[in-house]
Amino acid sequence: MGTSRWRYYLPRTTAQQAWRALSVNWPLGFTSFGGPPVHFKIFHDKFCDREKWISEQVYQELFSISQALSGPASTKMLYCINLIHSGFPAAALSFLVWSLPGALAMYGLSIGVSHMGENLPREVYALLSGLNAATVGIIALAAVGLSEKAITDTVTRILVLVGAAAGMLYNALWYFPLLMITAACVTIVYDFRWLHGPYKVVAGIFKRKQRLEVGDETIELPPRNMGTGHRGGEEVATAPSTTRPSDDGQAVEGSNAPQQELPTTEAEPRIVPPEYRLNFSWKIGVATIASFLTSFVVVMVLRGVLAHMPLLYNFFANMYLAGTIIFGGGPVVIPLLREYVVAEGWVSARDFLIGLAIIQALPGPNFNFAVFLGSLTAIKGGYNSVGGALVGFLGIFSPGLILVHGTMGIWSALRNRRWVKSSVRGVNAAAVGLIYTAVYRLWQIGYIDEGFQSGTSLGDDPWWVVVTVTSYAGGRWFGASPPVAIALGAALGLIRYGVCRTDRTSN
């Protein structure tokens, strides 16, 4: 698209930019169901195909950045698209219209849950278990879909597998950032072939040693294809034939034919049209990232040093920490938030599972779950519920948005460097692997009933296994949308309750 056509669509004033961003983005907060994988497809269709706000190349780069950084993946993607097109005010407005509908719904849910009794009707437990089982199928489908995009070669396939296994086996504050750094280093080493030289040296030593050991026991024979020719009336040995068949059956000379050069991993520099470039320098980007890291250190130090900080500050610090160190987006961070609120005693396991089930059925970002948790934490501690909801909202969203804003400032200077592209590829693969961790952890706590309100494994009852498989197969093979899969899971949960109740009545 030419620059003149771009200028036709580009608003000239801040007010026009804000209005344009509002008019284009407001439906997304009400209609984008299904989590990050579905959100990414919606954004591609809307901003690449219809609105022409960004090119395919820019979309792919933004996708990699959003996956590689911590925080809400689809939210960062939407923010960056609007940041590139219309600037910071429009990007901030797009974030609000994208997140607020779901945030308000989760706040209303928290008020209702806070007035519930200790025990719920069994049909409610059945409904929630059905929602959780369907959610596991949806997240598993998302993991498979993102894996297909993240896996580009053998090393990324290994990183997805190792990331999934590592996330299931261990959990600590420092663990997930270490996994991401390790994955980045692995792809850099692999792409730059830093281990190829040492490997060849070691392999050559073993081969020479093997030849020396068997050299005295072998009898030297003439080459198999040694022939004879005539030169000046004498028979002379001809050189051995090195002809080999090619893939299409044609004869190809081996040693005499020029060797085919291996493709280099160095890609040509990417040329980004001026209309898709940000108008702030890399210095601002570095300053933004440095400011965030400073704030993170301050928040964590105060959290660890001062023993009697207010409850809402401790909750904010936990959300700030989760939004900073957990990669993989909503499907990963939501189940892992259990460690940050339930283990602290701020929210009961039952209420956590209720919110976890409902957030999957709402549009917009899954990180709105923090609004629900913040409101319940505030109510339990005697604080205003609105304050708790705002603290949760700011704590969970701020790290990812600040980091991606700063990264966009320095991306133009880094985008063509091989080590940057290699590291992003590795981090993306490992982050996708962590989504399988979320599948496993939600599976382990998804079944709730009167006797185990804190949740137990969905595998304890074959019915929930069937619901999970139905949700996955419905999306994979029959194109069922996530809202349909969620509704079907809820219906199957109620069917199970009705059947079990009938059996108990008849007995």
Secondary structure as the mmCIF struct_conf table of DSSP 4:
data_model
#
loop_
_struct_conf.conf_type_id
_struct_conf.id
_struct_conf.beg_label_comp_id
_struct_conf.beg_label_asym_id
_struct_conf.beg_label_seq_id
_struct_conf.end_label_comp_id
_struct_conf.end_label_asym_id
_struct_conf.end_label_seq_id
HELX_RH_AL_P HELX_RH_AL_P1 THR A 3 TYR A 9
BEND BEND1 LEU A 10 LEU A 10
BEND BEND2 ARG A 12 THR A 13
HELX_RH_AL_P HELX_RH_AL_P2 THR A 14 ASN A 25
TURN_TY1_P TURN_TY1_P1 TRP A 26 PRO A 27
HELX_RH_AL_P HELX_RH_AL_P3 LEU A 28 THR A 31
BEND BEND3 GLY A 34 GLY A 34
HELX_RH_AL_P HELX_RH_AL_P4 PRO A 36 PHE A 43
HELX_RH_PI_P HELX_RH_PI_P1 HIS A 44 ARG A 50
BEND BEND4 GLU A 51 GLU A 51
BEND BEND5 ILE A 54 ILE A 54
HELX_RH_AL_P HELX_RH_AL_P5 GLU A 56 ALA A 68
BEND BEND6 LEU A 69 GLY A 71
HELX_RH_AL_P HELX_RH_AL_P6 ALA A 73 SER A 86
HELX_RH_AL_P HELX_RH_AL_P7 PHE A 88 SER A 114
TURN_TY1_P TURN_TY1_P2 HIS A 115 HIS A 115
BEND BEND7 GLU A 118 ASN A 119
HELX_RH_AL_P HELX_RH_AL_P8 ARG A 122 ALA A 150
BEND BEND8 ASP A 153 ASP A 153
HELX_RH_AL_P HELX_RH_AL_P9 THR A 154 LEU A 169
TURN_TY1_P TURN_TY1_P3 LEU A 173 TRP A 174
HELX_RH_AL_P HELX_RH_AL_P10 TYR A 175 PHE A 192
TURN_TY1_P TURN_TY1_P4 ARG A 193 LEU A 195
HELX_RH_AL_P HELX_RH_AL_P11 HIS A 196 GLY A 215
TURN_TY1_P TURN_TY1_P5 ASP A 216 GLU A 217
TURN_TY1_P TURN_TY1_P6 ARG A 224 ASN A 225
STRN STRN1 THR A 228 ARG A 231
TURN_TY1_P TURN_TY1_P7 GLY A 232 GLY A 233
STRN STRN2 GLU A 234 ALA A 237
HELX_LH_PP_P HELX_LH_PP_P1 THR A 238 SER A 241
STRN STRN3 THR A 243 PRO A 245
TURN_TY1_P TURN_TY1_P8 ASP A 247 ASP A 248
BEND BEND9 GLY A 249 GLY A 249
STRN STRN4 ALA A 251 GLU A 253
BEND BEND10 GLY A 254 ALA A 257
HELX_LH_PP_P HELX_LH_PP_P2 PRO A 258 THR A 264
BEND BEND11 THR A 265 THR A 265
HELX_LH_PP_P HELX_LH_PP_P3 ALA A 267 ILE A 271
HELX_RH_3T_P HELX_RH_3T_P1 PRO A 274 TYR A 276
BEND BEND12 ARG A 277 ARG A 277
BEND BEND13 ASN A 279 PHE A 280
HELX_RH_AL_P HELX_RH_AL_P12 TRP A 282 VAL A 305
TURN_TY1_P TURN_TY1_P9 ALA A 307 HIS A 308
HELX_RH_AL_P HELX_RH_AL_P13 LEU A 311 ILE A 325
BEND BEND14 GLY A 328 GLY A 328
HELX_RH_AL_P HELX_RH_AL_P14 GLY A 330 LEU A 336
TURN_TY1_P TURN_TY1_P10 LEU A 337 LEU A 337
HELX_RH_AL_P HELX_RH_AL_P15 ARG A 338 VAL A 341
TURN_TY1_P TURN_TY1_P11 VAL A 342 GLY A 345
BEND BEND15 TRP A 346 VAL A 347
HELX_RH_AL_P HELX_RH_AL_P16 ALA A 349 ILE A 359
TURN_TY1_P TURN_TY1_P12 GLN A 360 ALA A 361
BEND BEND16 LEU A 362 GLY A 364
HELX_RH_3T_P HELX_RH_3T_P2 ASN A 366 ASN A 368
HELX_RH_AL_P HELX_RH_AL_P17 PHE A 369 GLY A 381
TURN_TY1_P TURN_TY1_P13 GLY A 382 GLY A 382
BEND BEND17 TYR A 383 TYR A 383
HELX_RH_AL_P HELX_RH_AL_P18 SER A 385 LEU A 414
TURN_TY1_P TURN_TY1_P14 ARG A 415 ASN A 416
HELX_RH_AL_P HELX_RH_AL_P19 ARG A 418 ILE A 445
STRN STRN5 TYR A 447 ASP A 449
TURN_TY1_P TURN_TY1_P15 GLU A 450 GLY A 451
STRN STRN6 PHE A 452 THR A 456
HELX_RH_3T_P HELX_RH_3T_P3 LEU A 458 ASP A 460
BEND BEND18 ASP A 461 ASP A 461
HELX_RH_AL_P HELX_RH_AL_P20 PRO A 462 TRP A 477
BEND BEND19 PHE A 478 PHE A 478
HELX_RH_AL_P HELX_RH_AL_P21 PRO A 482 SER A 506
#
